[in-house]
Amino acid sequence: MPNTLPEQQIALFIDADNAPAKAIEFILTDLAKYGSLAIRRAYGNWKNECLKGWEECLFDKAIQPIQQFDMTKGKNATDMAMTIDAMDILYQKNIGVFGLVSSDCDFAPLATRLRAEGKTVVGYGARRTPEAFTNACTMFSYIDEEPTDKPEKPNRPVDGNSLKGDARLMNLLRSAIDAYAEDDGWANMSQIGQHIRNQSSFDPRNYGYKGLGNLLEAIDLFEVKPIGNGHKIVRDKKRKK
């Protein structure tokens, strides 16, 4: 049976010039799904009145402010500082997930490089964020949605038969399970999810399911078993002995 994986460490980098402070609660909650936030940094010229809204949440959320003066007109010192720090941490720290908060396409090369090194890149930005950056991330969420008085109805889950008929989805799931299956057929759910995120833009929420485990159970061609501490293992029923 596969061993329980250690919790992944996360580094969060915020381009405060291009991100609203009101989105921080959503960002921190969303990133918590991937592991433990070890590094939290926000970059900007903190002497700028436009960043006043960040002051309170930096303290409350234990986010380290990194000062970047506007050295030259037309040159974004924040972008360069974030990129340099992210690359330093890539090679100096045991970080598995990088959170990048910005609506600037200049971070597309950074996201691409981090993914090339096998890291998960979770991006956050406004709807105006260029596709060059959104597509470079493993996952990307928009943070400028206006709240409504009535909560939106969740997407209706796609039924199991329809999921089984999705050849691309089934091939993606089975290849991921086969890649990490032990001799008895069981594979660690965390490893499977990581493998799938590195291979495609797959998100179980697009099918109306909260997580990968829920989707696999709905298909009813896989066994899903909890092994403690919130971890699960999965096996293709064809491999059942």
LOGU-89873 format. One line per 2 residues: number of its first residue (from 1); for each residue x, y, z of N, C-alpha, C. Coordinates in Angstrom, 2 decimals. Atoms other than C-alpha are relative to their C-alpha. Example, Ala and Ser with C-alpha at 12.3 -4.5 7.8 and 13.67 -1.06 7.14 Angstrom:
BEGIN
1	0.89 -1.19 0.00 12.30 -4.50 7.80 0.90 1.20 0.00; -0.82 -1.19 -0.06 13.67 -1.06 7.14 -0.77 1.09 0.73 .
This chain:
BEGIN
1	0.85 -1.20 0.00 0.00 0.00 0.00 0.88 1.24 0.00; -0.83 -1.20 0.07 1.39 3.47 -0.87 0.10 0.70 1.34 .
3	-0.20 -0.77 -1.22 2.84 5.56 1.92 -0.70 1.35 -0.12; 0.60 -1.33 -0.03 1.17 8.81 2.96 1.05 1.03 -0.39 .
5	-0.94 -1.01 0.45 2.83 11.73 1.19 0.10 1.15 1.01; -0.11 -1.16 -0.87 4.25 14.60 3.24 -0.72 1.19 -0.63 .
7	0.74 -1.16 0.50 2.31 17.86 2.95 0.92 0.90 -0.82; -0.80 -0.86 0.86 3.55 20.07 0.12 0.14 1.39 0.61 .
9	-0.26 -1.36 -0.45 5.10 23.43 0.95 -0.33 0.98 -1.13; 0.46 -0.98 0.98 3.72 26.52 -0.80 0.70 1.33 0.21 .
11	-0.54 -1.36 -0.04 5.32 29.87 -1.66 -0.97 0.91 -0.76; 0.95 -0.94 0.59 2.95 32.78 -2.35 0.69 1.33 -0.31 .
13	-0.58 -1.28 0.44 4.10 35.83 -4.35 -1.12 0.88 -0.54; 1.09 -0.90 0.36 1.74 38.80 -4.67 0.55 1.27 -0.64 .
15	-0.29 -1.27 0.66 2.12 41.64 -7.16 -1.08 0.97 0.46; 1.03 -0.84 -0.62 0.26 44.14 -4.98 -0.46 1.13 -0.91 .
17	0.39 -1.04 0.94 0.26 46.72 -7.78 -1.12 -0.47 -0.93; 0.96 0.57 0.95 -1.94 44.37 -9.81 -0.93 -1.01 0.64 .
19	0.89 0.93 -0.69 -4.09 42.62 -7.20 -0.76 0.74 1.10; 0.78 -0.66 -1.06 -6.93 43.74 -4.88 0.19 -0.69 1.35 .
21	-0.19 0.56 -1.34 -6.39 43.28 -1.15 -1.21 -0.82 0.45; 1.22 0.70 -0.43 -10.00 42.12 -0.75 -0.04 -1.46 -0.45 .
23	0.00 1.38 0.51 -9.17 38.91 -2.64 0.87 -0.94 0.83; -0.98 0.82 -0.71 -6.59 37.67 -0.12 -0.63 -1.17 0.74 .
25	0.66 1.08 -0.74 -9.06 35.60 1.91 -0.27 -1.19 -0.92; 0.26 1.05 0.98 -10.11 33.65 -1.18 1.29 -0.68 -0.42 .
27	-1.28 0.56 0.46 -6.50 33.20 -2.30 0.59 -0.95 1.03; -0.58 0.84 -1.05 -5.29 31.83 1.04 -0.81 -1.27 0.21 .
29	0.86 1.18 -0.17 -8.27 29.49 1.36 0.19 -0.97 -1.15; -0.17 0.86 1.18 -7.84 28.19 -2.18 1.36 -0.69 0.01 .
31	-1.34 0.58 -0.02 -4.09 27.64 -1.81 0.14 -1.08 1.06; -0.09 0.97 -1.09 -4.63 25.69 1.42 -0.33 -1.41 -0.48 .
33	0.32 1.32 0.55 -5.98 22.83 -0.73 1.25 -0.75 -0.44; -1.19 0.61 0.57 -2.48 22.23 -2.05 1.07 -0.35 1.04 .
35	-1.01 0.29 -1.01 -0.54 22.08 1.22 0.09 1.10 1.04; -0.24 -0.96 -1.07 1.02 24.40 3.81 0.73 1.23 -0.53 .
37	-0.62 -1.24 0.47 1.84 28.06 3.12 1.24 0.32 0.83; -1.25 -0.22 -0.71 5.49 28.37 4.08 0.54 1.40 -0.22 .
39	-0.53 -1.32 0.35 6.29 31.68 2.35 -1.14 0.86 -0.53; 1.04 -0.94 0.43 3.97 34.69 1.95 0.65 1.37 -0.20 .
41	-0.63 -1.29 0.27 5.30 37.82 0.25 -0.86 0.83 -0.94; 0.72 -0.93 0.87 3.68 40.88 -1.29 0.97 1.12 -0.41 .
43	-0.97 -0.95 0.55 5.66 43.25 -3.54 -0.69 1.26 -0.51; 0.54 -1.26 0.50 5.05 46.91 -4.29 0.71 1.17 0.62 .
45	-0.53 -1.22 -0.60 5.97 50.49 -3.54 -0.97 0.42 1.10; 0.92 -0.20 -1.11 4.39 50.74 -0.11 -0.15 1.46 0.41 .
47	0.19 -1.43 -0.21 4.79 54.52 -0.12 -1.13 0.55 -0.89; 1.07 -0.40 0.92 2.16 54.62 -2.86 -1.36 -0.10 0.68 .
49	1.31 -0.04 -0.65 -1.29 55.63 -1.60 -0.94 -1.08 -0.54; 0.87 1.01 0.60 -2.87 53.10 -3.97 0.07 -1.34 0.72 .
51	-0.16 1.29 -0.69 -1.59 50.25 -1.79 -0.42 0.05 1.46; 0.42 -0.14 -1.40 -3.06 51.53 1.49 -0.94 -1.13 0.42 .
53	0.95 1.06 -0.32 -5.75 48.87 1.31 0.65 -1.30 0.41; -0.70 1.22 -0.34 -3.11 46.18 1.74 0.54 -0.02 1.43 .
55	-0.72 -0.09 -1.27 -1.68 47.41 5.05 -0.57 -0.90 1.08; 0.63 0.78 -1.07 -4.18 45.78 7.40 0.09 -1.50 -0.25 .
57	0.01 1.44 0.26 -4.35 42.42 5.65 1.41 -0.59 0.01; -1.38 0.50 -0.09 -0.54 42.13 5.47 0.30 -0.46 1.42 .
59	-0.23 0.34 -1.40 -0.41 42.13 9.25 -0.87 -1.17 0.43; 0.95 1.04 -0.43 -3.52 39.99 9.79 0.33 -1.37 -0.58 .
61	-0.24 1.27 0.69 -2.45 37.33 7.28 1.47 -0.41 -0.01; -1.42 0.34 -0.12 1.26 37.27 8.18 0.70 -0.02 -1.35 .
63	-0.63 -0.12 1.31 2.30 38.38 4.70 1.15 1.00 0.09; -1.18 -0.86 -0.07 5.80 39.86 4.39 -0.02 1.03 -1.13 .
65	-0.04 -1.01 1.06 5.80 43.20 2.52 1.44 0.21 -0.49; -1.31 -0.23 0.60 8.72 43.64 0.12 -0.05 1.34 -0.74 .
67	0.01 -1.35 0.58 9.46 47.28 -0.76 0.72 0.02 -1.35; -0.60 -0.20 1.31 10.11 48.08 -4.42 -0.30 1.42 -0.46 .
69	0.18 -1.37 0.45 10.66 51.70 -5.40 -0.19 0.04 -1.52; 0.19 -0.19 1.44 9.54 52.93 -8.83 1.25 0.69 -0.54 .
71	-1.30 -0.54 0.36 13.08 53.35 -10.10 -0.01 0.75 -1.33; 0.00 -0.59 1.34 12.44 54.08 -13.78 -1.39 -0.08 -0.60 .
73	1.32 0.00 0.61 9.26 55.06 -15.58 -0.05 -1.02 -1.13; 0.16 1.02 1.03 7.99 52.19 -17.73 0.65 -1.32 0.35 .
75	-0.63 1.24 -0.43 10.05 49.59 -15.88 -0.62 -0.44 1.32; 0.67 0.48 -1.21 8.30 47.44 -13.29 0.99 -0.76 0.87 .
77	-0.96 0.62 -0.90 10.73 46.73 -10.48 -0.63 -1.15 0.76; 0.70 1.06 -0.73 8.09 44.60 -8.74 0.07 -1.32 -0.75 .
79	-0.06 1.21 0.82 7.96 42.10 -11.62 1.37 -0.66 0.09; -1.35 0.55 -0.02 11.71 41.70 -11.64 0.36 -0.58 1.37 .
81	-0.31 0.47 -1.36 12.00 41.35 -7.86 -0.72 -1.31 0.30; 0.75 1.23 -0.23 9.25 38.72 -7.71 0.61 -1.17 -0.74 .
83	-0.57 1.07 0.82 10.81 36.71 -10.52 1.33 -0.48 0.58; -1.30 0.37 -0.58 14.29 36.79 -8.96 -0.19 -0.80 1.29 .
85	0.23 0.70 -1.27 12.97 35.76 -5.53 -0.60 -1.38 -0.23; 0.61 1.31 0.28 10.84 32.96 -6.99 1.04 -0.99 -0.50 .
87	-1.04 0.89 0.51 13.84 31.54 -8.85 0.98 -0.39 1.10; -0.86 0.33 -1.14 15.99 31.76 -5.71 -0.63 -1.10 0.85 .
89	0.70 0.97 -0.84 13.38 29.84 -3.73 -0.14 -1.34 -0.71; 0.09 1.24 0.77 12.99 27.30 -6.53 1.18 -0.92 0.28 .
91	-1.22 0.80 -0.17 16.58 26.17 -6.00 0.48 -0.11 1.44; -0.49 0.01 -1.37 17.03 26.89 -2.30 -0.95 -0.64 1.00 .
93	1.00 0.51 -0.94 13.81 25.66 -0.70 -0.74 -1.20 -0.59; 0.79 1.15 0.43 11.73 22.49 -0.83 -1.46 0.42 -0.19 .
95	1.34 -0.52 0.30 8.70 24.18 -2.38 -0.59 -0.77 -1.18; 0.65 0.76 1.07 6.24 22.15 -4.45 -1.04 0.78 -0.76 .
97	1.08 -0.78 0.61 3.58 24.78 -5.19 0.35 1.49 0.08; -0.22 -1.44 0.04 4.01 28.40 -6.27 -1.31 0.71 -0.32 .
99	1.17 -0.83 0.25 1.12 30.86 -5.98 0.45 1.34 -0.53; -0.37 -1.27 0.62 1.46 33.86 -8.30 -1.25 0.86 -0.15 .
101	1.16 -0.88 0.04 -0.97 36.76 -7.86 0.34 1.24 -0.80; -0.24 -1.15 0.87 -0.95 39.26 -10.73 -0.91 -0.11 -1.22 .
103	0.73 0.00 1.27 -2.77 40.27 -13.90 0.93 0.39 -1.14; -1.04 -0.43 0.93 0.49 40.94 -15.73 0.56 -1.19 -0.77 .
105	-0.50 1.11 0.82 1.57 38.74 -18.65 1.50 -0.18 0.11; -1.45 0.13 -0.17 5.22 39.39 -17.74 0.37 -1.21 0.85 .
107	-0.30 1.15 -0.85 4.92 36.48 -15.30 -0.18 -1.34 -0.73; 0.17 1.24 0.77 4.18 33.95 -18.07 1.30 -0.80 -0.10 .
109	-1.25 0.78 0.07 7.87 33.00 -18.55 0.37 -0.63 1.34; -0.29 0.56 -1.33 8.26 32.52 -14.78 -0.85 -1.23 0.25 .
111	0.89 1.14 -0.21 5.22 30.25 -14.60 0.42 -1.19 -0.86; -0.44 1.06 0.90 6.47 28.27 -17.60 1.25 -0.68 0.53 .
113	-1.25 0.57 -0.52 9.91 27.81 -16.04 -0.26 -0.84 1.25; 0.31 0.74 -1.22 8.50 26.72 -12.68 -0.65 -1.34 -0.32 .
115	0.65 1.25 0.39 6.30 24.12 -14.36 1.00 -0.95 -0.66; -1.02 0.83 0.63 9.27 22.89 -16.40 0.85 -0.71 1.05 .
117	-0.74 0.60 -1.10 10.94 22.17 -13.06 -0.87 -0.94 0.83; 0.89 0.95 -0.68 7.97 20.00 -12.03 -0.83 0.59 1.11 .
119	0.75 -0.65 -1.06 6.29 22.57 -9.80 -1.44 0.29 -0.45; 1.38 -0.42 0.27 2.57 23.31 -9.55 -0.07 1.52 0.13 .
121	0.12 -1.46 0.00 1.81 26.95 -10.41 -1.48 0.37 0.02; 1.39 -0.41 -0.15 -1.49 28.37 -9.16 -0.05 1.52 -0.14 .
123	0.05 -1.43 0.28 -2.25 31.80 -10.62 -1.33 0.63 0.39; 1.20 -0.77 -0.34 -4.73 34.48 -9.57 0.12 1.38 -0.64 .
125	-0.04 -1.32 0.61 -5.66 37.64 -11.43 -1.37 0.43 -0.49; 1.25 -0.55 0.50 -8.32 39.81 -13.04 -0.37 -0.63 -1.34 .
127	0.48 0.54 1.28 -10.42 38.86 -16.07 0.81 0.53 -1.18; -0.79 -0.58 1.08 -8.21 41.12 -18.16 1.38 -0.65 -0.15 .
129	-1.31 0.65 0.05 -5.19 38.88 -17.48 0.22 -0.67 -1.36; -0.25 0.61 1.31 -3.63 37.89 -20.84 0.10 -1.52 0.09 .
131	-0.03 1.45 0.03 -3.93 34.25 -21.85 1.42 -0.55 0.10; -1.39 0.47 -0.09 -0.15 34.02 -22.06 0.34 -0.40 1.43 .
133	-0.26 0.32 -1.40 -0.08 34.05 -18.25 -0.95 -1.07 0.51; 0.97 0.97 -0.52 -3.29 32.15 -17.50 0.30 -1.41 -0.50 .
135	-0.29 1.32 0.57 -2.33 29.30 -19.84 1.32 -0.57 0.48; -1.29 0.48 -0.49 1.18 29.12 -18.41 -0.11 -0.62 1.39 .
137	0.20 0.54 -1.35 -0.20 28.30 -14.94 -0.65 -1.38 -0.05; 0.68 1.29 -0.12 -1.27 24.84 -13.84 -1.49 0.21 0.20 .
139	1.38 -0.40 -0.27 -4.47 26.38 -12.49 -0.03 1.53 0.07; 0.12 -1.46 -0.09 -5.75 29.96 -12.71 -1.42 0.36 0.43 .
141	1.30 -0.45 -0.50 -8.58 31.67 -10.80 -0.11 1.51 -0.14; 0.23 -1.44 0.12 -10.10 35.09 -11.42 -0.47 0.55 1.34 .
143	0.26 -0.54 -1.34 -10.28 37.32 -8.36 -0.70 1.35 -0.03; 0.69 -1.29 0.07 -12.22 40.33 -9.62 -1.49 -0.16 -0.23 .
145	1.43 0.23 0.15 -15.67 38.76 -9.65 -0.76 0.81 1.05; 0.81 -0.77 -0.94 -18.28 41.00 -8.05 -0.94 -0.93 0.75 .
147	0.91 0.86 -0.75 -20.19 39.27 -5.21 -1.45 0.36 -0.30; 1.42 -0.22 0.23 -23.93 38.86 -5.70 -0.77 -0.25 1.28 .
149	0.82 0.18 -1.19 -26.75 38.99 -3.16 -0.42 -1.45 0.17; 0.42 1.39 -0.05 -27.85 35.49 -4.07 1.17 -0.90 -0.38 .
151	-1.10 0.90 0.35 -25.31 32.67 -4.00 -0.32 -0.75 -1.27; 0.19 0.73 1.24 -24.80 31.00 -7.34 -0.24 -1.47 0.30 .
153	0.23 1.43 -0.14 -26.13 27.51 -7.72 1.23 -0.75 -0.52; -1.17 0.74 0.46 -23.29 25.01 -7.97 -0.30 -0.73 -1.30 .
155	0.18 0.76 1.23 -22.72 23.28 -11.30 -0.54 -1.38 0.33; 0.56 1.32 -0.23 -24.80 20.14 -11.52 1.03 -1.04 -0.40 .
157	-1.02 1.01 0.33 -22.46 17.13 -11.38 -0.36 -0.78 -1.25; 0.19 0.84 1.18 -22.02 15.27 -14.64 -0.21 -1.43 0.48 .
159	0.30 1.35 -0.49 -23.53 11.80 -14.22 1.08 -0.99 -0.40; -1.04 1.00 0.19 -21.35 8.70 -14.07 0.08 -0.56 -1.40 .
161	0.00 0.57 1.35 -22.40 7.31 -17.44 0.62 0.96 -1.02; -0.58 -1.00 0.91 -21.50 10.56 -19.20 1.51 0.09 0.20 .
163	-1.44 -0.02 -0.29 -18.12 10.57 -17.45 0.70 -1.19 -0.63; -0.57 1.21 0.59 -17.47 6.99 -18.57 0.13 0.13 -1.52 .
165	-0.02 -0.16 1.45 -18.25 8.02 -22.14 0.97 1.04 -0.50; -0.99 -1.02 0.37 -15.64 10.78 -22.09 1.36 -0.69 -0.13 .
167	-1.22 0.79 0.23 -12.73 8.90 -23.67 1.26 0.73 0.44; -1.19 -0.76 -0.39 -10.22 11.71 -23.11 0.17 0.01 1.51 .
169	-0.05 -0.01 -1.46 -11.09 11.95 -19.42 0.41 -1.36 0.54; -0.31 1.33 -0.50 -10.96 8.19 -18.89 1.46 -0.37 -0.26 .
171	-1.41 0.27 0.30 -7.58 7.90 -20.62 0.92 0.77 0.93; -0.80 -0.84 -0.89 -6.24 10.76 -18.51 0.05 -0.59 1.40 .
173	0.07 0.57 -1.35 -7.41 9.17 -15.24 0.73 -1.32 0.09; -0.62 1.34 -0.05 -6.30 5.63 -16.06 1.52 0.07 -0.16 .
175	-1.45 -0.11 0.19 -2.86 6.69 -17.28 0.67 0.55 1.26; -0.55 -0.56 -1.24 -2.32 8.72 -14.08 0.04 -1.06 1.10 .
177	0.04 1.05 -1.02 -3.37 5.82 -11.85 1.06 -1.06 -0.29; -1.00 1.01 0.39 -1.20 3.36 -13.80 1.42 0.48 0.29 .
179	-1.34 -0.55 -0.19 1.78 5.70 -13.46 0.48 -0.13 1.44; -0.39 0.02 -1.41 1.72 5.52 -9.64 -0.51 -1.23 0.76 .
181	0.55 1.18 -0.67 0.07 2.16 -8.93 1.10 -0.91 0.54; -0.90 0.99 -0.58 1.85 -0.24 -6.58 -0.36 -1.37 -0.58 .
183	0.24 1.34 0.52 1.95 -3.99 -7.22 -1.44 -0.46 0.20; 1.38 0.41 -0.27 -1.51 -4.37 -5.67 -1.03 0.89 -0.70 .
185	0.89 -0.84 0.78 -2.94 -1.69 -7.96 -0.37 1.32 0.64; 0.37 -1.23 -0.70 -3.41 1.02 -5.31 0.99 1.12 -0.30 .
187	-0.83 -1.18 0.27 -2.11 4.53 -6.07 -0.43 1.14 0.92; 0.29 -1.12 -0.89 -1.87 7.62 -3.88 -0.74 1.11 -0.75 .
189	0.84 -1.01 0.66 -4.57 10.17 -4.74 0.75 1.31 -0.22; -0.74 -1.25 0.13 -2.24 13.13 -4.14 0.95 -0.04 -1.19 .
191	-0.91 0.15 1.13 0.29 11.81 -6.64 -0.75 0.03 -1.32; 0.81 0.02 1.21 -2.43 11.16 -9.19 -0.44 1.41 -0.38 .
193	0.45 -1.36 0.26 -3.82 14.66 -8.83 1.12 0.89 -0.51; -1.16 -0.77 0.44 -0.35 16.19 -9.18 0.36 -0.34 -1.44 .
195	-0.33 0.46 1.35 0.34 14.10 -12.28 -0.96 0.59 -1.02; 1.02 -0.52 0.92 -2.93 15.16 -13.91 0.15 1.50 -0.20 .
197	-0.15 -1.46 0.11 -2.39 18.86 -13.13 1.20 0.37 -0.85; -1.19 -0.28 0.81 1.05 18.68 -14.75 -0.21 -0.31 -1.47 .
199	0.23 0.44 1.37 -0.36 17.04 -17.87 -1.08 0.80 -0.72; 1.14 -0.67 0.64 -3.49 19.12 -18.49 -0.57 1.07 0.92 .
201	0.70 -1.02 -0.79 -5.80 21.88 -17.27 -1.22 -0.59 0.70; 1.13 0.71 -0.62 -8.14 19.27 -15.74 -0.32 0.58 1.38 .
203	0.48 -0.44 -1.31 -10.25 20.46 -12.79 -1.33 -0.70 0.25; 1.26 0.72 -0.26 -12.94 18.22 -11.23 -1.19 0.92 0.18 .
205	1.09 -0.95 -0.18 -14.98 21.35 -10.46 -0.70 0.32 -1.32; 0.62 -0.23 1.30 -15.57 21.74 -14.20 -1.05 -1.06 -0.32 .
207	0.99 1.07 0.18 -17.55 18.49 -13.98 -1.04 0.01 1.12; 0.96 -0.13 -1.09 -19.46 19.64 -10.90 0.38 -0.73 1.26 .
209	-0.44 0.76 -1.18 -17.37 17.74 -8.33 1.03 0.81 0.80; -0.87 -0.78 -0.89 -15.57 19.23 -5.33 1.45 -0.41 -0.12 .
211	-1.36 0.49 0.07 -12.52 17.02 -5.66 0.13 -1.20 -0.91; -0.27 1.14 0.88 -10.87 14.28 -7.69 -0.62 -1.28 0.53 .
213	0.56 1.21 -0.59 -11.99 11.58 -5.25 -1.49 -0.13 -0.26; 1.45 0.02 0.25 -15.65 12.54 -5.65 -0.31 -0.37 -1.44 .
215	0.22 0.31 1.42 -15.37 12.38 -9.42 0.28 -1.47 -0.29; -0.34 1.41 0.21 -13.66 8.97 -9.36 -1.09 -0.92 0.55 .
217	1.06 0.82 -0.59 -16.36 7.57 -7.07 -1.26 0.03 -0.87; 1.18 -0.12 0.85 -19.08 8.87 -9.40 0.12 -0.86 -1.26 .
219	-0.20 0.82 1.20 -17.54 7.04 -12.36 -0.28 -1.46 0.30; 0.30 1.36 -0.46 -17.84 3.80 -10.35 0.81 -1.07 -0.71 .
221	-0.92 0.98 0.58 -14.97 2.13 -12.19 1.28 -0.08 0.83; -1.19 -0.08 -0.85 -12.48 2.93 -9.43 -0.40 -0.17 1.46 .
223	0.17 0.10 -1.45 -12.16 2.06 -5.75 0.76 1.14 0.65; -0.65 -1.08 -0.74 -11.37 4.96 -3.42 -0.06 -0.34 1.48 .
225	-0.06 0.40 -1.40 -10.20 4.26 0.12 0.79 1.03 0.83; -0.75 -0.92 -0.87 -9.21 6.70 2.93 1.07 -0.76 0.78 .
227	-1.09 0.65 -0.74 -5.89 5.94 4.67 0.45 0.84 1.19; -0.33 -0.80 -1.17 -5.92 8.57 7.42 0.57 1.36 -0.36 .
229	-0.52 -1.37 0.15 -4.99 12.24 7.83 -0.49 0.68 -1.28; 0.58 -0.64 1.18 -7.26 13.18 4.94 0.51 -0.53 -1.32 .
231	-0.56 0.55 1.22 -5.28 11.12 2.43 -0.82 -1.19 -0.49; 0.75 1.11 0.60 -6.81 8.59 0.03 0.86 -0.73 -1.01 .
233	-0.62 0.77 1.06 -5.72 5.85 -2.32 -1.09 -0.46 -0.95; 0.98 0.37 1.02 -7.41 4.71 -5.51 0.54 -1.16 -0.83 .
235	-0.39 1.14 0.82 -7.41 1.58 -7.65 -1.06 -0.23 -1.08; 0.91 0.37 1.08 -8.92 0.66 -11.01 -0.62 -1.35 0.37 .
237	0.67 1.24 -0.39 -11.51 -2.04 -10.32 0.43 -1.19 -0.86; -0.51 1.08 0.85 -10.04 -4.03 -13.20 1.21 -0.68 0.63 .
239	-1.20 0.54 -0.65 -6.93 -4.51 -11.03 -0.32 -0.72 1.30; 0.38 0.59 -1.28 -8.89 -5.81 -8.03 0.28 -1.49 -0.01 .
241	-0.34 1.43 -0.11 -7.63 -9.19 -6.82 -1.06 -0.72 0.79 .
